[in-house]
Amino acid sequence: MIRLLARIFIKNPDRADLPEVRQAYGVLCGAVGIGLNVLLFMGKFLAGMISSSIAITADAFNNLSDAGSSLITLVGFRMAGQEPDPAHPFGHGRIEYLTGLFVSMLILLMGFDLAKTSVHKIIRPEDTQCTTLVVAILVCSILIKFYMYLYNRAAGKTFKSAAMAATATDSLSDMVSTSVVLAATLAGHFTSLHIDGWCGLLVGLFILYAGFSSAKETVSPLLGQPPRREFVDRIETLVLAHSEILGIHDLIVHDYGPGRVMISLHAEVPASGDLLHLHDTIDNIERELNRELHCQAVIHMDPVMNDDEETRRLKKTVTGLLHDLDASLNLHDFRIVKGPTHTNIIFDVLVPFGFPMKDSQIMTELQEKIRALDGSYYAVVNVDKDYSA
């Protein structure tokens, strides 16, 4: 159904890379979610009244809150798509992350309320009624929620959307909770066991877990997380496709929300190259990144000596010393500055987060090893972190 509606209401529905298509899918999924959840609420509320089941009634109001969550998602996508303004020069894309976080908070609130209500039902159990209509409503609800989980999960993966992923998690938790409610209803009908409250408590705990997992996923982009590996690979492929670029490093991705990404990087170029020609190449690469990846790029040129035999020899030697410390360490911006009494060997070391050695230890060991090669060598080391890992 989502694909059919997308064909009708969305222009270029297959262009997942376009920000306007992403926004349109978010609005469409939110609108469909509102309609389906309202229908589920009415059906389950009727089933709860017929059966006198606290678990079914609680599940009905859970779907009503889901309709509110879908409304929040819809509004969030609309707001996130607003153009930048003087107060928000980087746009409003992070509203989508806040939307996903708010949906997660609603999931946690509903799980807590359901668990509390179920404890009361465990203390004071009541008989429940099971009819064909009640069972039919619950089975239809499970199937509808499974469908909602599938389309929200697919959209979340396609568009890398935290809000859609949170909604998919919510739909999955609803499907499981309704399945437990159905099992409790059938057990109460065919046996003398009063497990309605216990099943409600189990559902509540599952919803709390789902809400916590969803909140964790939506908080990460707000705090600042590493970019996707495939995004980094595409940047490297596009930049290094130009023969003038010898290598790149210090890549940082600034995420201001979907469709609002800025990147900065250092591109190594031959020190003997023509400055105006290299500058023109860098300008072209920045425009290409914007066109292909829909991001703003700022590239800093790092001139390196690639035609000096002594520099190449020392770089190979120092790289070997660095890998003796740990194979995960790398260097860049390598150059030498000769003086009458000594030679400065200058470079940056790229150290991954969580590396067991302190930065000062790495610098000291490298300086000692390089000094041991020749008493006139002095290492000037700067430690960098890999923000693209």
MARNUNU-354861 format. One record per residue (C-alpha): x, y, z; residue in three letters; residue number from 0. Coordinates in steps of 0.25 Angstrom, whole numbers, plus 5000, padded with zeros to 4 digits. Example, Ala and Ser with C-alpha at 12.3 -4.5 7.8 and 13.67 -1.06 7.14 Angstrom:
REM residues 2
+------+------+------+------+-----+
:   c1 :   c2 :   c3 : code : pos :
+------+------+------+------+-----+
: 5049 : 4982 : 5031 :  ALA :   0 :
: 5055 : 4996 : 5029 :  SER :   1 :
+------+------+------+------+-----+
REM end
This chain:
REM residues 389
+------+------+------+------+-----+
:   c1 :   c2 :   c3 : code : pos :
+------+------+------+------+-----+
: 5000 : 5000 : 5000 :  MET :   0 :
: 5011 : 5010 : 5003 :  ILE :   1 :
: 5018 : 5008 : 4990 :  ARG :   2 :
: 5005 : 5010 : 4983 :  LEU :   3 :
: 5002 : 5023 : 4990 :  LEU :   4 :
: 5016 : 5027 : 4988 :  ALA :   5 :
: 5014 : 5025 : 4973 :  ARG :   6 :
: 5002 : 5034 : 4974 :  ILE :   7 :
: 5006 : 5045 : 4983 :  PHE :   8 :
: 5022 : 5046 : 4982 :  ILE :   9 :
: 5029 : 5051 : 4971 :  LYS :  10 :
: 5041 : 5042 : 4967 :  ASN :  11 :
: 5038 : 5032 : 4978 :  PRO :  12 :
: 5050 : 5024 : 4975 :  ASP :  13 :
: 5060 : 5035 : 4977 :  ARG :  14 :
: 5064 : 5032 : 4992 :  ALA :  15 :
: 5076 : 5041 : 4991 :  ASP :  16 :
: 5067 : 5054 : 4989 :  LEU :  17 :
: 5064 : 5061 : 5002 :  PRO :  18 :
: 5050 : 5065 : 4997 :  GLU :  19 :
: 5047 : 5050 : 4994 :  VAL :  20 :
: 5051 : 5046 : 5008 :  ARG :  21 :
: 5042 : 5057 : 5014 :  GLN :  22 :
: 5030 : 5053 : 5006 :  ALA :  23 :
: 5032 : 5038 : 5010 :  TYR :  24 :
: 5033 : 5042 : 5025 :  GLY :  25 :
: 5020 : 5050 : 5024 :  VAL :  26 :
: 5013 : 5039 : 5016 :  LEU :  27 :
: 5017 : 5028 : 5026 :  CYS :  28 :
: 5013 : 5037 : 5038 :  GLY :  29 :
: 4999 : 5039 : 5031 :  ALA :  30 :
: 4997 : 5024 : 5029 :  VAL :  31 :
: 5001 : 5021 : 5043 :  GLY :  32 :
: 4991 : 5031 : 5049 :  ILE :  33 :
: 4980 : 5025 : 5041 :  GLY :  34 :
: 4983 : 5010 : 5044 :  LEU :  35 :
: 4986 : 5013 : 5059 :  ASN :  36 :
: 4972 : 5020 : 5061 :  VAL :  37 :
: 4965 : 5008 : 5054 :  LEU :  38 :
: 4973 : 4999 : 5063 :  LEU :  39 :
: 4969 : 5007 : 5076 :  PHE :  40 :
: 4954 : 5007 : 5072 :  MET :  41 :
: 4954 : 4992 : 5070 :  GLY :  42 :
: 4962 : 4988 : 5082 :  LYS :  43 :
: 4955 : 4997 : 5091 :  PHE :  44 :
: 4942 : 4990 : 5087 :  LEU :  45 :
: 4948 : 4977 : 5089 :  ALA :  46 :
: 4953 : 4981 : 5103 :  GLY :  47 :
: 4939 : 4986 : 5107 :  MET :  48 :
: 4933 : 4972 : 5102 :  ILE :  49 :
: 4944 : 4964 : 5109 :  SER :  50 :
: 4946 : 4972 : 5122 :  SER :  51 :
: 4961 : 4970 : 5119 :  SER :  52 :
: 4970 : 4981 : 5125 :  ILE :  53 :
: 4981 : 4976 : 5116 :  ALA :  54 :
: 4973 : 4978 : 5103 :  ILE :  55 :
: 4968 : 4992 : 5108 :  THR :  56 :
: 4982 : 4996 : 5111 :  ALA :  57 :
: 4987 : 4991 : 5098 :  ASP :  58 :
: 4976 : 4999 : 5091 :  ALA :  59 :
: 4981 : 5012 : 5098 :  PHE :  60 :
: 4995 : 5008 : 5094 :  ASN :  61 :
: 4990 : 5009 : 5079 :  ASN :  62 :
: 4984 : 5022 : 5082 :  LEU :  63 :
: 4997 : 5027 : 5087 :  SER :  64 :
: 5004 : 5021 : 5074 :  ASP :  65 :
: 4994 : 5030 : 5066 :  ALA :  66 :
: 5000 : 5042 : 5074 :  GLY :  67 :
: 5014 : 5037 : 5071 :  SER :  68 :
: 5011 : 5036 : 5056 :  SER :  69 :
: 5006 : 5050 : 5057 :  LEU :  70 :
: 5018 : 5055 : 5064 :  ILE :  71 :
: 5027 : 5048 : 5053 :  THR :  72 :
: 5018 : 5054 : 5042 :  LEU :  73 :
: 5020 : 5068 : 5048 :  VAL :  74 :
: 5035 : 5066 : 5051 :  GLY :  75 :
: 5038 : 5062 : 5036 :  PHE :  76 :
: 5030 : 5075 : 5032 :  ARG :  77 :
: 5038 : 5083 : 5041 :  MET :  78 :
: 5051 : 5077 : 5038 :  ALA :  79 :
: 5049 : 5080 : 5023 :  GLY :  80 :
: 5049 : 5095 : 5026 :  GLN :  81 :
: 5059 : 5104 : 5019 :  GLU :  82 :
: 5070 : 5110 : 5027 :  PRO :  83 :
: 5068 : 5123 : 5033 :  ASP :  84 :
: 5076 : 5134 : 5041 :  PRO :  85 :
: 5073 : 5127 : 5054 :  ALA :  86 :
: 5076 : 5113 : 5049 :  HIS :  87 :
: 5087 : 5115 : 5037 :  PRO :  88 :
: 5089 : 5100 : 5037 :  PHE :  89 :
: 5074 : 5097 : 5035 :  GLY :  90 :
: 5065 : 5089 : 5044 :  HIS :  91 :
: 5068 : 5075 : 5040 :  GLY :  92 :
: 5071 : 5071 : 5055 :  ARG :  93 :
: 5057 : 5072 : 5058 :  ILE :  94 :
: 5055 : 5058 : 5052 :  GLU :  95 :
: 5065 : 5053 : 5063 :  TYR :  96 :
: 5057 : 5060 : 5074 :  LEU :  97 :
: 5044 : 5054 : 5068 :  THR :  98 :
: 5050 : 5040 : 5069 :  GLY :  99 :
: 5054 : 5043 : 5083 :  LEU : 100 :
: 5040 : 5048 : 5087 :  PHE : 101 :
: 5034 : 5035 : 5081 :  VAL : 102 :
: 5043 : 5027 : 5089 :  SER : 103 :
: 5039 : 5035 : 5102 :  MET : 104 :
: 5025 : 5032 : 5099 :  LEU : 105 :
: 5028 : 5017 : 5097 :  ILE : 106 :
: 5035 : 5017 : 5111 :  LEU : 107 :
: 5023 : 5024 : 5117 :  LEU : 108 :
: 5013 : 5015 : 5112 :  MET : 109 :
: 5021 : 5003 : 5116 :  GLY : 110 :
: 5022 : 5008 : 5130 :  PHE : 111 :
: 5007 : 5011 : 5131 :  ASP : 112 :
: 5003 : 4997 : 5126 :  LEU : 113 :
: 5013 : 4990 : 5135 :  ALA : 114 :
: 5007 : 4998 : 5147 :  LYS : 115 :
: 4992 : 4995 : 5143 :  THR : 116 :
: 4996 : 4980 : 5141 :  SER : 117 :
: 5001 : 4979 : 5155 :  VAL : 118 :
: 4988 : 4984 : 5160 :  HIS : 119 :
: 4981 : 4973 : 5152 :  LYS : 120 :
: 4991 : 4962 : 5158 :  ILE : 121 :
: 4987 : 4967 : 5172 :  ILE : 122 :
: 4972 : 4967 : 5169 :  ARG : 123 :
: 4970 : 4957 : 5157 :  PRO : 124 :
: 4956 : 4957 : 5149 :  GLU : 125 :
: 4950 : 4948 : 5140 :  ASP : 126 :
: 4951 : 4951 : 5125 :  THR : 127 :
: 4941 : 4948 : 5114 :  GLN : 128 :
: 4946 : 4942 : 5100 :  CYS : 129 :
: 4937 : 4943 : 5088 :  THR : 130 :
: 4940 : 4941 : 5073 :  THR : 131 :
: 4939 : 4956 : 5070 :  LEU : 132 :
: 4950 : 4959 : 5081 :  VAL : 133 :
: 4959 : 4948 : 5075 :  VAL : 134 :
: 4957 : 4953 : 5061 :  ALA : 135 :
: 4960 : 4968 : 5065 :  ILE : 136 :
: 4973 : 4963 : 5072 :  LEU : 137 :
: 4978 : 4955 : 5061 :  VAL : 138 :
: 4975 : 4966 : 5051 :  CYS : 139 :
: 4983 : 4976 : 5060 :  SER : 140 :
: 4995 : 4967 : 5060 :  ILE : 141 :
: 4995 : 4966 : 5045 :  LEU : 142 :
: 4993 : 4981 : 5043 :  ILE : 143 :
: 5004 : 4984 : 5053 :  LYS : 144 :
: 5014 : 4974 : 5046 :  PHE : 145 :
: 5011 : 4981 : 5033 :  TYR : 146 :
: 5014 : 4995 : 5039 :  MET : 147 :
: 5027 : 4989 : 5045 :  TYR : 148 :
: 5031 : 4984 : 5031 :  LEU : 149 :
: 5029 : 4997 : 5024 :  TYR : 150 :
: 5034 : 5006 : 5035 :  ASN : 151 :
: 5047 : 4998 : 5036 :  ARG : 152 :
: 5049 : 4998 : 5021 :  ALA : 153 :
: 5047 : 5013 : 5020 :  ALA : 154 :
: 5056 : 5015 : 5032 :  GLY : 155 :
: 5067 : 5007 : 5026 :  LYS : 156 :
: 5065 : 5013 : 5012 :  THR : 157 :
: 5066 : 5027 : 5017 :  PHE : 158 :
: 5074 : 5025 : 5030 :  LYS : 159 :
: 5063 : 5031 : 5038 :  SER : 160 :
: 5064 : 5030 : 5054 :  ALA : 161 :
: 5049 : 5034 : 5054 :  ALA : 162 :
: 5044 : 5023 : 5045 :  MET : 163 :
: 5053 : 5013 : 5052 :  ALA : 164 :
: 5047 : 5017 : 5065 :  ALA : 165 :
: 5033 : 5016 : 5059 :  THR : 166 :
: 5037 : 5002 : 5054 :  ALA : 167 :
: 5042 : 4998 : 5068 :  THR : 168 :
: 5029 : 5003 : 5074 :  ASP : 169 :
: 5021 : 4995 : 5063 :  SER : 170 :
: 5029 : 4982 : 5066 :  LEU : 171 :
: 5026 : 4984 : 5081 :  SER : 172 :
: 5011 : 4986 : 5079 :  ASP : 173 :
: 5011 : 4973 : 5071 :  MET : 174 :
: 5018 : 4965 : 5082 :  VAL : 175 :
: 5009 : 4971 : 5093 :  SER : 176 :
: 4996 : 4968 : 5085 :  THR : 177 :
: 5001 : 4954 : 5083 :  SER : 178 :
: 5003 : 4952 : 5098 :  VAL : 179 :
: 4989 : 4958 : 5100 :  VAL : 180 :
: 4983 : 4949 : 5091 :  LEU : 181 :
: 4990 : 4937 : 5098 :  ALA : 182 :
: 4985 : 4942 : 5111 :  ALA : 183 :
: 4971 : 4943 : 5106 :  THR : 184 :
: 4970 : 4929 : 5100 :  LEU : 185 :
: 4977 : 4924 : 5113 :  ALA : 186 :
: 4966 : 4930 : 5122 :  GLY : 187 :
: 4955 : 4925 : 5113 :  HIS : 188 :
: 4960 : 4910 : 5112 :  PHE : 189 :
: 4966 : 4909 : 5126 :  THR : 190 :
: 4964 : 4914 : 5140 :  SER : 191 :
: 4977 : 4922 : 5140 :  LEU : 192 :
: 4976 : 4937 : 5143 :  HIS : 193 :
: 4988 : 4941 : 5135 :  ILE : 194 :
: 4983 : 4954 : 5129 :  ASP : 195 :
: 4990 : 4963 : 5139 :  GLY : 196 :
: 5003 : 4955 : 5137 :  TRP : 197 :
: 5003 : 4956 : 5122 :  CYS : 198 :
: 5000 : 4971 : 5123 :  GLY : 199 :
: 5012 : 4972 : 5132 :  LEU : 200 :
: 5021 : 4964 : 5122 :  LEU : 201 :
: 5016 : 4973 : 5111 :  VAL : 202 :
: 5019 : 4985 : 5119 :  GLY : 203 :
: 5034 : 4981 : 5122 :  LEU : 204 :
: 5036 : 4978 : 5107 :  PHE : 205 :
: 5030 : 4991 : 5103 :  ILE : 206 :
: 5040 : 4998 : 5113 :  LEU : 207 :
: 5052 : 4990 : 5107 :  TYR : 208 :
: 5048 : 4994 : 5093 :  ALA : 209 :
: 5046 : 5009 : 5097 :  GLY : 210 :
: 5060 : 5009 : 5103 :  PHE : 211 :
: 5066 : 5003 : 5091 :  SER : 212 :
: 5059 : 5013 : 5082 :  SER : 213 :
: 5064 : 5024 : 5091 :  ALA : 214 :
: 5078 : 5020 : 5090 :  LYS : 215 :
: 5078 : 5020 : 5075 :  GLU : 216 :
: 5072 : 5034 : 5074 :  THR : 217 :
: 5081 : 5040 : 5084 :  VAL : 218 :
: 5094 : 5036 : 5077 :  SER : 219 :
: 5093 : 5045 : 5065 :  PRO : 220 :
: 5089 : 5056 : 5074 :  LEU : 221 :
: 5102 : 5054 : 5083 :  LEU : 222 :
: 5110 : 5052 : 5070 :  GLY : 223 :
: 5113 : 5039 : 5064 :  GLN : 224 :
: 5123 : 5034 : 5054 :  PRO : 225 :
: 5118 : 5035 : 5039 :  PRO : 226 :
: 5114 : 5022 : 5032 :  ARG : 227 :
: 5125 : 5014 : 5026 :  ARG : 228 :
: 5119 : 5014 : 5012 :  GLU : 229 :
: 5118 : 5030 : 5013 :  PHE : 230 :
: 5133 : 5031 : 5016 :  VAL : 231 :
: 5136 : 5021 : 5005 :  ASP : 232 :
: 5128 : 5029 : 4995 :  ARG : 233 :
: 5135 : 5042 : 4999 :  ILE : 234 :
: 5149 : 5035 : 4998 :  GLU : 235 :
: 5146 : 5029 : 4984 :  THR : 236 :
: 5141 : 5043 : 4979 :  LEU : 237 :
: 5153 : 5051 : 4984 :  VAL : 238 :
: 5164 : 5041 : 4981 :  LEU : 239 :
: 5158 : 5039 : 4966 :  ALA : 240 :
: 5165 : 5052 : 4963 :  HIS : 241 :
: 5180 : 5049 : 4960 :  SER : 242 :
: 5185 : 5062 : 4966 :  GLU : 243 :
: 5181 : 5057 : 4980 :  ILE : 244 :
: 5191 : 5048 : 4987 :  LEU : 245 :
: 5183 : 5044 : 4999 :  GLY : 246 :
: 5173 : 5050 : 5009 :  ILE : 247 :
: 5172 : 5051 : 5024 :  HIS : 248 :
: 5165 : 5058 : 5036 :  ASP : 249 :
: 5152 : 5055 : 5030 :  LEU : 250 :
: 5141 : 5061 : 5039 :  ILE : 251 :
: 5126 : 5059 : 5036 :  VAL : 252 :
: 5117 : 5070 : 5043 :  HIS : 253 :
: 5103 : 5064 : 5043 :  ASP : 254 :
: 5092 : 5075 : 5045 :  TYR : 255 :
: 5081 : 5065 : 5041 :  GLY : 256 :
: 5077 : 5057 : 5029 :  PRO : 257 :
: 5080 : 5065 : 5016 :  GLY : 258 :
: 5088 : 5076 : 5025 :  ARG : 259 :
: 5102 : 5070 : 5025 :  VAL : 260 :
: 5115 : 5078 : 5024 :  MET : 261 :
: 5129 : 5071 : 5022 :  ILE : 262 :
: 5143 : 5076 : 5024 :  SER : 263 :
: 5156 : 5069 : 5020 :  LEU : 264 :
: 5171 : 5070 : 5017 :  HIS : 265 :
: 5175 : 5067 : 5003 :  ALA : 266 :
: 5190 : 5064 : 5000 :  GLU : 267 :
: 5195 : 5070 : 4987 :  VAL : 268 :
: 5209 : 5070 : 4981 :  PRO : 269 :
: 5217 : 5082 : 4987 :  ALA : 270 :
: 5223 : 5084 : 4973 :  SER : 271 :
: 5209 : 5085 : 4966 :  GLY : 272 :
: 5204 : 5098 : 4960 :  ASP : 273 :
: 5196 : 5105 : 4971 :  LEU : 274 :
: 5185 : 5111 : 4962 :  LEU : 275 :
: 5183 : 5098 : 4956 :  HIS : 276 :
: 5182 : 5090 : 4969 :  LEU : 277 :
: 5173 : 5101 : 4975 :  HIS : 278 :
: 5163 : 5099 : 4963 :  ASP : 279 :
: 5164 : 5084 : 4965 :  THR : 280 :
: 5160 : 5086 : 4979 :  ILE : 281 :
: 5148 : 5095 : 4975 :  ASP : 282 :
: 5143 : 5084 : 4966 :  ASN : 283 :
: 5144 : 5073 : 4976 :  ILE : 284 :
: 5136 : 5082 : 4986 :  GLU : 285 :
: 5125 : 5084 : 4975 :  ARG : 286 :
: 5125 : 5069 : 4972 :  GLU : 287 :
: 5123 : 5065 : 4986 :  LEU : 288 :
: 5111 : 5075 : 4987 :  ASN : 289 :
: 5105 : 5069 : 4974 :  ARG : 290 :
: 5107 : 5054 : 4977 :  GLU : 291 :
: 5106 : 5054 : 4992 :  LEU : 292 :
: 5097 : 5066 : 4995 :  HIS : 293 :
: 5107 : 5071 : 5005 :  CYS : 294 :
: 5115 : 5084 : 5007 :  GLN : 295 :
: 5130 : 5082 : 5006 :  ALA : 296 :
: 5142 : 5090 : 5011 :  VAL : 297 :
: 5155 : 5084 : 5006 :  ILE : 298 :
: 5169 : 5088 : 5012 :  HIS : 299 :
: 5181 : 5086 : 5003 :  MET : 300 :
: 5193 : 5080 : 5009 :  ASP : 301 :
: 5206 : 5080 : 5000 :  PRO : 302 :
: 5215 : 5068 : 5002 :  VAL : 303 :
: 5228 : 5065 : 4996 :  MET : 304 :
: 5226 : 5053 : 4987 :  ASN : 305 :
: 5238 : 5054 : 4978 :  ASP : 306 :
: 5249 : 5055 : 4989 :  ASP : 307 :
: 5256 : 5042 : 4991 :  GLU : 308 :
: 5261 : 5045 : 5005 :  GLU : 309 :
: 5247 : 5049 : 5009 :  THR : 310 :
: 5241 : 5036 : 5003 :  ARG : 311 :
: 5252 : 5027 : 5010 :  ARG : 312 :
: 5250 : 5033 : 5024 :  LEU : 313 :
: 5235 : 5033 : 5023 :  LYS : 314 :
: 5235 : 5018 : 5020 :  LYS : 315 :
: 5245 : 5016 : 5032 :  THR : 316 :
: 5236 : 5024 : 5041 :  VAL : 317 :
: 5224 : 5017 : 5037 :  THR : 318 :
: 5230 : 5004 : 5040 :  GLY : 319 :
: 5234 : 5009 : 5054 :  LEU : 320 :
: 5220 : 5013 : 5056 :  LEU : 321 :
: 5214 : 5000 : 5052 :  HIS : 322 :
: 5224 : 4993 : 5062 :  ASP : 323 :
: 5216 : 5000 : 5073 :  LEU : 324 :
: 5202 : 4996 : 5067 :  ASP : 325 :
: 5197 : 4993 : 5053 :  ALA : 326 :
: 5185 : 5001 : 5055 :  SER : 327 :
: 5194 : 5014 : 5055 :  LEU : 328 :
: 5196 : 5022 : 5043 :  ASN : 329 :
: 5203 : 5035 : 5039 :  LEU : 330 :
: 5201 : 5047 : 5030 :  HIS : 331 :
: 5206 : 5061 : 5027 :  ASP : 332 :
: 5220 : 5055 : 5027 :  PHE : 333 :
: 5231 : 5065 : 5024 :  ARG : 334 :
: 5246 : 5068 : 5028 :  ILE : 335 :
: 5252 : 5082 : 5031 :  VAL : 336 :
: 5267 : 5081 : 5030 :  LYS : 337 :
: 5276 : 5091 : 5038 :  GLY : 338 :
: 5291 : 5092 : 5040 :  PRO : 339 :
: 5292 : 5084 : 5053 :  THR : 340 :
: 5279 : 5075 : 5052 :  HIS : 341 :
: 5267 : 5071 : 5044 :  THR : 342 :
: 5253 : 5072 : 5049 :  ASN : 343 :
: 5244 : 5060 : 5044 :  ILE : 344 :
: 5230 : 5066 : 5045 :  ILE : 345 :
: 5217 : 5057 : 5044 :  PHE : 346 :
: 5203 : 5054 : 5050 :  ASP : 347 :
: 5200 : 5041 : 5056 :  VAL : 348 :
: 5185 : 5036 : 5054 :  LEU : 349 :
: 5181 : 5029 : 5067 :  VAL : 350 :
: 5168 : 5022 : 5068 :  PRO : 351 :
: 5158 : 5025 : 5080 :  PHE : 352 :
: 5160 : 5015 : 5092 :  GLY : 353 :
: 5175 : 5013 : 5088 :  PHE : 354 :
: 5182 : 5007 : 5101 :  PRO : 355 :
: 5194 : 5016 : 5100 :  MET : 356 :
: 5193 : 5031 : 5104 :  LYS : 357 :
: 5196 : 5041 : 5094 :  ASP : 358 :
: 5209 : 5046 : 5102 :  SER : 359 :
: 5214 : 5031 : 5102 :  GLN : 360 :
: 5212 : 5030 : 5087 :  ILE : 361 :
: 5220 : 5043 : 5085 :  MET : 362 :
: 5231 : 5039 : 5094 :  THR : 363 :
: 5233 : 5025 : 5089 :  GLU : 364 :
: 5234 : 5031 : 5074 :  LEU : 365 :
: 5243 : 5042 : 5078 :  GLN : 366 :
: 5253 : 5032 : 5084 :  GLU : 367 :
: 5252 : 5022 : 5073 :  LYS : 368 :
: 5254 : 5033 : 5062 :  ILE : 369 :
: 5266 : 5039 : 5070 :  ARG : 370 :
: 5272 : 5025 : 5071 :  ALA : 371 :
: 5272 : 5025 : 5056 :  LEU : 372 :
: 5282 : 5037 : 5055 :  ASP : 373 :
: 5286 : 5046 : 5066 :  GLY : 374 :
: 5282 : 5058 : 5057 :  SER : 375 :
: 5268 : 5054 : 5056 :  TYR : 376 :
: 5257 : 5061 : 5064 :  TYR : 377 :
: 5243 : 5056 : 5063 :  ALA : 378 :
: 5232 : 5067 : 5064 :  VAL : 379 :
: 5219 : 5059 : 5066 :  VAL : 380 :
: 5205 : 5063 : 5066 :  ASN : 381 :
: 5194 : 5053 : 5070 :  VAL : 382 :
: 5181 : 5053 : 5062 :  ASP : 383 :
: 5168 : 5045 : 5065 :  LYS : 384 :
: 5160 : 5038 : 5054 :  ASP : 385 :
: 5146 : 5044 : 5054 :  TYR : 386 :
: 5142 : 5036 : 5042 :  SER : 387 :
: 5144 : 5022 : 5048 :  ALA : 388 :
+------+------+------+------+-----+
REM end
